[in-house]
Amino acid sequence: MKARLLRGVILLALIDPAFSQLPPLRIPEGIGVNIHFVTGHEADLDMIAAAGFRWVRMDFTWEAIERRRGEYDWSGYDELTRNLEKRGLRALYILDYSNRLYEDMVQTTNPITGRPEETTASPRKPESVEAFARWAGAAAARYAGRGVVWEIWNEPNIFFWRPRPNVEEYVRLARATVESVRRADPRAVIIAPGISGFDPPFMERFLASGILGGLDGVSVHPYRFRRPPETAAVDYQRLREQVDRHAPADRAGRVPIVSSEWGWSTDGKDVSLETQAAYLVRQQLFHLFVGVPLSIWYDWKNDGRDPQEREHNFGVVDADLKPKPAYHAMRTLARELAGYSVERRHSVGRESDWVLVLRDGRGRVKLAAWTLEEPHEVRLNVDGPVPADGWRVVRGDGRVERVAGSGDTLVLELRELPQYVELGTARPRP
């Protein structure tokens, strides 16, 4: 990855808050997690808040709310929204999926088993598109002013759009939904399309439809099997170019890009428990560096108990709420860097070594440092006062130590899990 490329990617940070109404580029304001429940589970929500997450992403399921035509039962989501608000958490609700009251049944193939199955088609008929948009507008009106971000569908470029992906069908639904939500709540925050990966052909056709004028952000799910988060830099740069090419003239370079779902499984084939922890915090730091204001980790809790099943092992806690290393790493990140924003990336000679310089509102400086390679030492020259007892360094798992300097030189051993160095008023010398 070239430094020139990363300087280009940093243009993602040119976000106009007046357009986006999304969180600032500051830890932990834009860090969230996916859940799979609506009512109850208050112990889960307590732990989510305690870890430092500020957002929860959850399906806002049409068929669960409208069981009879024109009648909406909001009670489950009323409870969830209240429970989130009590803990200072904001909601990213996914407007999904279809509803058999309005759409036909179709034959598809189960993506897990590979077997044929019958399911409800995604909204394609004019009547179902209109009903979906009407329901979405009613939801926006009900939860107006409560900080909800609305995402239109989940991964329409793969099997979640049935019977098969169709960008034109999805655009028709998205356009009708945007218009309905805007009528109900002109200040609503709407993002789309929440696609799997970056999928440039699908994204190009989506953006070329002219829909950007009604959106507050473009959302993607940058999954990459085994590969670390920093490898997404090229993809983000390409997406930034696509978005700018199709954005209204007054918003070029200022339409936010959101990572609304991304994680790694600890199933023994993807990553280890320790690497998952490293990737969680590096994902958040990398996103701040490239200017992604909202970053949702997948998943909160293991979805099952089979240690070798991929879908069962994305959580930061296990199925019994026992924290995995990723939970402790997130809690350390949120505690140590609360209120800090990325100022720049400091070069230490290797493109695989990352040292981010962060500053808080009072001008205090900390470093976040890690490597994509095997552990090794790096040296940083520091301008400013050197603590008599050494610099305070917090390991990614929360352990604290003091690192003595040699004159104005700070020696760090970089590992895959970031560590945080408190410099105070000192600065690393360029």
C-alpha positions in Angstrom: 0.0 0.0 0.0 1.6 3.3 -1.1 1.7 6.4 1.0 0.4 8.3 -2.0 -2.7 6.1 -2.0 -3.4 6.7 1.6 -3.1 10.5 1.1 -5.8 10.1 -1.5 -8.0 8.0 0.8 -7.8 10.7 3.6 -10.0 12.9 1.4 -12.9 10.8 2.7 -12.6 12.9 5.8 -14.0 16.0 4.1 -17.4 15.5 5.5 -19.8 18.4 5.9 -21.8 17.9 9.1 -24.7 19.9 7.7 -25.2 17.2 5.1 -24.4 14.1 7.1 -25.8 14.5 10.6 -23.6 11.5 11.3 -21.2 11.3 14.3 -17.9 13.3 14.3 -14.6 11.6 13.5 -13.8 11.1 17.2 -13.5 8.0 19.4 -15.8 6.4 20.3 -18.7 8.5 18.8 -19.1 6.4 15.6 -18.4 2.9 16.8 -21.2 0.4 16.9 -22.2 -3.2 16.9 -24.8 -5.5 15.3 -27.4 -7.3 17.4 -30.0 -9.9 16.7 -32.8 -9.1 19.3 -35.5 -6.6 19.8 -37.0 -7.0 23.3 -35.3 -7.9 26.6 -31.6 -8.7 26.6 -30.9 -5.8 28.9 -27.7 -7.5 30.2 -26.4 -7.5 26.6 -27.2 -3.8 26.2 -25.5 -3.1 29.5 -22.3 -4.8 28.3 -22.5 -3.1 24.9 -22.5 0.3 26.6 -19.8 -0.7 29.1 -17.5 -1.7 26.3 -17.7 1.8 24.8 -19.9 1.1 21.8 -22.2 4.1 20.9 -24.4 2.5 18.2 -26.5 -0.6 17.7 -27.5 -1.8 14.3 -30.5 -4.1 14.1 -33.0 -5.3 11.5 -36.2 -3.2 11.5 -38.3 -6.0 10.1 -41.4 -5.0 8.0 -43.2 -8.3 8.3 -42.8 -8.3 12.1 -44.4 -4.9 12.3 -47.2 -5.1 9.7 -48.9 -8.4 10.2 -52.2 -7.0 8.8 -52.5 -4.6 6.0 -52.2 -1.1 7.2 -51.8 -2.0 10.8 -48.4 -1.4 12.5 -47.3 -2.9 15.8 -44.3 -0.8 16.9 -44.2 -2.2 20.5 -41.0 -4.2 20.1 -39.0 -1.4 18.6 -40.5 1.1 21.0 -39.0 -1.0 23.8 -35.7 -1.4 22.0 -35.4 2.3 21.3 -36.1 3.2 24.9 -33.6 0.6 26.1 -30.9 2.0 23.8 -31.6 5.6 24.9 -31.4 4.7 28.6 -27.8 3.7 27.9 -26.7 6.5 25.6 -26.8 4.3 22.5 -28.1 5.3 19.1 -30.0 3.1 16.7 -29.1 2.2 13.1 -32.2 0.5 11.9 -32.2 -1.5 8.7 -35.5 -1.2 6.8 -35.9 -4.8 5.6 -37.2 -7.4 4.4 -40.3 -8.3 2.4 -43.9 -9.0 3.4 -46.0 -11.9 2.2 -49.1 -9.6 2.6 -48.0 -7.8 -0.6 -45.5 -10.0 -2.5 -45.5 -13.4 -4.2 -43.7 -16.5 -3.0 -40.7 -17.5 -5.2 -38.3 -20.4 -5.5 -34.8 -19.7 -4.3 -31.7 -21.6 -3.1 -30.8 -21.6 0.5 -27.3 -19.9 0.7 -26.2 -22.1 3.6 -27.6 -25.5 2.7 -27.7 -25.1 -1.1 -31.2 -26.6 -1.1 -34.2 -25.2 -3.0 -36.7 -23.3 -0.8 -39.8 -21.2 -1.1 -39.6 -17.6 0.2 -41.2 -14.2 -0.2 -39.9 -12.1 -3.2 -38.3 -8.8 -2.3 -40.6 -5.8 -3.0 -40.9 -5.7 -6.8 -44.6 -5.2 -7.6 -45.8 -1.6 -7.5 -48.2 -2.4 -4.7 -45.5 -3.9 -2.5 -43.0 -1.1 -3.2 -45.7 1.4 -2.3 -46.5 -0.5 0.9 -42.9 -0.8 1.9 -42.3 2.9 1.4 -45.5 3.8 3.3 -44.4 1.7 6.2 -40.9 3.2 6.2 -42.4 6.7 6.2 -44.6 5.8 9.2 -41.5 4.5 11.0 -39.6 7.7 10.3 -42.5 9.8 11.7 -42.8 7.7 14.8 -39.1 7.8 15.7 -38.4 11.3 14.4 -36.0 13.3 16.6 -34.5 10.3 18.4 -31.2 10.0 16.5 -32.1 7.0 14.4 -30.2 6.3 11.2 -32.2 4.5 8.6 -30.5 2.0 6.2 -32.5 0.8 3.2 -32.2 -3.0 3.0 -29.3 -5.3 3.8 -26.9 -6.5 1.1 -29.3 -6.3 -1.9 -26.4 -7.3 -4.2 -26.5 -10.9 -2.9 -29.1 -13.5 -1.8 -30.9 -11.1 0.5 -32.6 -9.7 -2.6 -34.9 -12.4 -3.8 -35.3 -14.4 -6.0 -31.9 -12.9 -7.2 -30.1 -9.6 -7.0 -31.5 -6.9 -9.3 -30.1 -3.4 -9.0 -33.0 -1.7 -10.9 -35.6 -3.3 -8.6 -33.6 -2.2 -5.6 -33.2 1.3 -6.9 -37.0 1.6 -7.4 -37.6 0.5 -3.8 -34.8 2.8 -2.4 -36.1 5.8 -4.3 -39.7 5.4 -3.1 -38.5 4.8 0.4 -36.3 8.0 0.4 -39.2 10.1 -0.8 -41.6 8.6 1.8 -39.1 9.0 4.7 -38.3 12.6 3.7 -41.9 13.5 3.6 -42.4 12.1 7.1 -39.3 13.5 8.6 -37.3 16.0 6.5 -34.4 15.7 9.0 -34.2 11.9 8.9 -30.7 10.4 8.3 -30.8 7.8 5.5 -28.0 5.6 4.2 -27.9 2.9 1.5 -27.3 0.4 -0.1 -25.5 -1.6 2.6 -24.0 -3.9 0.0 -21.9 -7.0 0.6 -18.3 -6.0 -0.1 -17.7 -3.0 -2.4 -19.1 -4.6 -5.6 -18.1 -1.8 -8.1 -20.5 -2.8 -10.9 -23.6 -2.9 -8.6 -22.5 0.3 -6.9 -21.9 2.1 -10.2 -25.5 1.4 -11.4 -26.9 2.3 -8.0 -25.1 5.7 -7.9 -25.8 6.4 -11.6 -29.5 6.3 -10.8 -29.3 9.8 -9.3 -30.4 8.7 -5.8 -27.4 10.3 -4.0 -29.4 13.6 -3.9 -31.7 12.0 -1.3 -29.1 10.1 0.8 -27.0 11.2 3.8 -24.4 8.5 3.2 -23.4 5.5 1.2 -23.0 2.2 3.1 -20.9 -0.9 2.5 -19.9 -4.1 4.2 -16.1 -4.4 3.5 -15.7 -8.1 4.5 -12.4 -9.8 3.6 -11.7 -13.3 4.7 -8.5 -13.4 6.9 -7.2 -10.2 5.4 -6.7 -7.2 7.8 -8.8 -4.1 7.7 -6.0 -1.9 6.3 -6.2 -3.8 3.0 -9.5 -2.0 2.3 -7.8 1.3 1.5 -7.8 0.7 -2.2 -11.5 -0.2 -2.1 -12.4 2.9 -0.2 -10.4 5.1 -2.6 -12.2 3.6 -5.6 -15.6 4.0 -3.9 -14.8 7.6 -3.0 -14.1 8.3 -6.7 -17.4 6.6 -7.7 -19.4 8.5 -5.2 -17.8 11.9 -6.1 -18.4 11.2 -9.8 -22.2 10.8 -9.2 -22.7 13.2 -6.3 -24.5 16.5 -6.7 -22.0 19.2 -7.6 -22.2 20.9 -4.2 -21.5 17.6 -2.4 -18.6 16.2 -4.3 -16.1 14.9 -1.7 -18.6 15.4 1.1 -21.0 12.4 0.9 -20.0 10.2 3.9 -19.1 6.6 3.4 -20.4 4.3 6.2 -19.2 0.8 7.1 -22.4 -0.6 8.4 -21.3 -4.2 8.9 -17.9 -5.8 9.0 -16.2 -8.4 11.2 -14.2 -11.6 11.4 -15.1 -15.0 12.7 -13.1 -17.0 15.2 -14.1 -20.3 13.7 -10.5 -21.6 13.3 -10.5 -20.9 9.6 -10.8 -17.1 9.5 -8.9 -15.6 12.4 -7.8 -16.4 16.0 -9.4 -14.9 19.1 -6.3 -12.6 19.4 -6.4 -11.5 15.8 -10.1 -10.8 16.0 -9.4 -8.5 18.9 -6.6 -6.7 17.0 -8.8 -6.3 13.9 -11.7 -4.9 15.8 -9.7 -1.9 17.1 -7.7 -1.5 14.0 -10.9 -1.4 12.0 -12.0 1.5 14.1 -8.7 3.4 13.9 -8.3 2.8 10.2 -11.8 4.1 9.6 -11.0 7.3 11.5 -7.9 7.7 9.4 -9.8 7.3 6.1 -12.7 9.4 7.3 -15.5 6.9 7.8 -17.7 8.4 10.5 -19.8 5.4 11.4 -18.3 1.9 11.7 -20.4 -1.1 12.8 -18.7 -4.3 14.0 -20.3 -7.6 13.2 -21.3 -9.2 15.6 -22.1 -8.5 19.2 -22.6 -12.1 20.4 -21.8 -15.5 19.0 -24.9 -16.8 17.2 -24.4 -20.4 18.2 -22.1 -22.8 20.0 -20.4 -24.7 17.2 -16.7 -23.6 17.4 -16.2 -24.5 13.8 -19.3 -22.9 12.2 -18.4 -19.5 10.7 -21.7 -17.8 11.4 -21.5 -18.8 15.1 -18.3 -17.1 15.9 -18.4 -13.4 14.9 -19.2 -12.1 18.4 -17.1 -10.1 20.8 -18.7 -12.2 23.5 -19.7 -15.9 23.4 -23.3 -17.2 23.4 -23.3 -17.0 27.2 -22.0 -13.3 27.3 -18.5 -14.4 28.3 -16.2 -11.7 26.9 -13.7 -12.7 24.2 -10.4 -10.8 23.8 -12.1 -8.5 21.3 -14.4 -7.2 24.1 -11.5 -6.2 26.3 -9.7 -4.7 23.3 -12.7 -2.5 22.5 -13.1 -1.4 26.1 -9.5 -0.4 26.2 -9.7 1.5 23.0 -12.8 3.4 24.1 -11.3 4.2 27.5 -7.8 5.3 26.4 -8.8 7.3 23.3 -12.1 8.7 24.4 -12.4 12.2 22.9 -9.4 11.8 20.5 -9.4 12.3 16.7 -6.7 11.2 14.2 -4.4 14.1 13.3 -2.1 12.2 10.9 -0.2 9.0 10.3 3.4 9.1 11.4 5.9 7.3 9.2 8.4 4.9 10.8 9.8 3.6 7.6 7.6 0.6 6.8 4.2 0.8 5.1 3.1 -2.2 7.2 3.8 -0.3 10.4 1.1 2.1 11.6 1.6 4.9 14.1 -1.4 7.3 14.3 -1.0 10.6 16.0 -4.3 11.5 17.8 -5.2 14.7 19.6 -8.1 15.6 21.9 -10.0 18.9 22.4 -7.4 20.1 24.9 -4.5 19.5 22.6 -3.2 16.4 24.4 -1.5 13.9 22.1 -1.6 10.1 22.1 -0.2 7.5 19.7 -1.9 4.4 18.5 0.7 2.0 17.1 0.7 -1.5 15.6 2.1 -3.6 12.8 0.9 -5.9 10.1 4.1 -8.0 10.4 5.7 -10.0 13.2 6.5 -8.0 16.4 9.5 -5.7 16.1 10.9 -2.5 17.5 10.6 1.0 16.1 12.2 4.2 17.2 10.4 7.6 17.3 12.1 10.9 18.0 9.9 13.0 20.3 9.9 16.8 20.7 8.8 17.9 24.1 9.1 17.0 27.7 10.2 13.4 28.5 8.6 12.0 31.7 11.1 11.1 34.4 9.5 7.7 35.0 9.0 7.0 31.2 6.1 7.3 28.9 2.8 5.7 29.9 2.0 2.9 27.4 -1.3 1.0 27.5 -1.3 -2.4 25.8 -4.4 -3.3 23.8 -5.6 -5.7 26.5 -5.5 -2.9 29.1 -2.2 -3.6 30.7 -0.2 -0.5 31.6 3.5 -0.1 31.6 6.2 2.6 31.6 8.6 2.8 28.7 11.8 4.7 29.4 13.2 6.8 26.6 16.8 7.2 25.4 17.2 10.9 25.4 14.4 12.1 23.0 13.9 8.7 21.5 10.9 6.5 22.2 11.4 2.8 21.5 8.2 0.7 21.0 7.7 -2.9 20.2 4.9 -3.1 17.6 2.5 -6.0 17.7 -0.7 -6.8 15.8 -2.8 -5.5 18.7 -2.6 -1.7 18.9 -1.0 0.0 21.9 -1.6 3.5 23.1 1.2 5.9 24.1 0.5 9.0 26.2 2.7 12.0 25.0 0.8 14.9 26.6 2.2 18.0 25.1 5.1 16.2 23.3 5.0 15.4 19.6 6.7 12.8 17.4 9.2 14.5 15.2 8.4 14.2 11.5 
